[in-house]
Amino acid sequence: MNHCGIYARVSVRDRQDFSNQLIALREFAAKQGWRIYCEYIDQITGSTDDRAQFRQMMQDASQRKFDVLLFWALDRLSREGALETLQHLQRLTSYGVGWRSFAEQYLDSTGIFREAVISILATVAKQERVRLAERTRAGLERVRRQGKKLGRPTAKVDAIAIRELRGAGTSWSEIARRIGLARATCQKAYSQADIE
C-alpha cells in the first residue's frame, strides 16, 4: 500500500478554509488505496516556497516518508510561476515520489502516462528557462543601449588619504575601516600610488 502526503493551501485573502479540499483529497486517497502519512496545510500565499508546511513536505519527500503527493490543483501547490512550480514537481520526481493533482487529472505522475507527463513537464520547464534567459538578455541589452552602466558602481578611492594614514603608522584594518573600503582595495590603491 502506498503512503500518501496531502498538501493543501489557502491564501490568507481567501475566505475559504481547508475543509473542502481535505474532504475531497482524503476520499480520493482512500479510493486509490493510499494510506495518508501526513497532511501539510499552509494558510499563506503560494507566491513563494517560504511556507513552513511546504518546506516540511519537501523534506519528508526527500526522505521518502511517503510515496505520492496529492494536492488539489497546481495553483494550490505553488503560484511562484511556471518554471518554479515545474521544478518543485521535478524535485518530487527526483526523490522517487509521485504526485497527482485532484482537479487536473492530466497532472499525474502515478498513472500509465507517467513518463510522458514527466517528459512534457521537463520540456516545458526547459523552455521556460530559455525564455527567462532571453528576457534577461533583452533587458540588459535595452539598458546598455540607454547608456546605463551595468554592474556594481566603481568604488571611489582616496589614495592620498590612504598614503597619509599609512605614513602615520595606521594599520591596514584601521585604514579600511576609516576609508570605508575593503582592506585589499586600500592596499591596491596604496601600491598603485607608489608606482605612479
Summary of the structure (lengths in Angstrom):
residues: 196
radius of gyration: 27.0
end to end distance: 77.9
largest distance: 82.1
contacts: 532
relative contact order: 0.09
helix: 53%
strand: 13%
